[in-house]
Amino acid sequence: MSEQALTKEEVILRAMKKILTSVVKDTATPPSMIHPLKEQTIDAIRDCLALISERERELAEEAGRPMDMRPHFIDDPKYRQAQQSEVVIPLSRSGLTKDKPQR
């Protein structure tokens, strides 16, 4: 989806989500080390991300946009139904194989 189709609020929410997740990634520590952020701060970040996701979902529903922007496998049955316009031509019929019948 292009940034032009998003409202100002949606752009702000995306930016905030990106910043918060960057903070989480930048401050991640190995399991044996003490985390630099307090537990209350970590919980507050989780709460903020949950609120942002909830509001993004509400805005998408109001605008009539689907929220199914997750990656999918090409062999997923749901994906295949969406791609019914594809036509598969076997290579043997395409003329691109090396083993051409002799004349």
LINURGI-V536200 format. One record per backbone hydrogen bond with DSSP energy under -0.5 kcal/mol. CO is the residue of the C=O (numbers start at 1). NH is the residue of the N-H. If there is no record, write none. Layout:
{{CO,NH} {CO,NH}}
//
This chain:
{{2,5} {3,6} {7,11} {8,12} {9,13} {10,14} {11,15} {12,16} {13,17} {14,18} {15,19} {16,20} {17,21} {18,22} {19,23} {20,24} {21,25} {22,26} {23,27} {25,28} {30,33} {38,42} {39,43} {40,44} {41,45} {42,46} {43,47} {44,48} {45,49} {46,50} {47,51} {48,52} {49,53} {50,54} {51,55} {52,56} {53,57} {54,58} {55,59} {56,60} {57,61} {58,62} {59,63} {60,64} {60,65} {61,64} {67,69} {73,76} {76,80} {77,81} {78,82} {79,83} {81,84} {83,86} {87,89} {88,90} {90,93} {90,94} {91,94} {91,95} {91,96} {91,97} {98,100}}
//
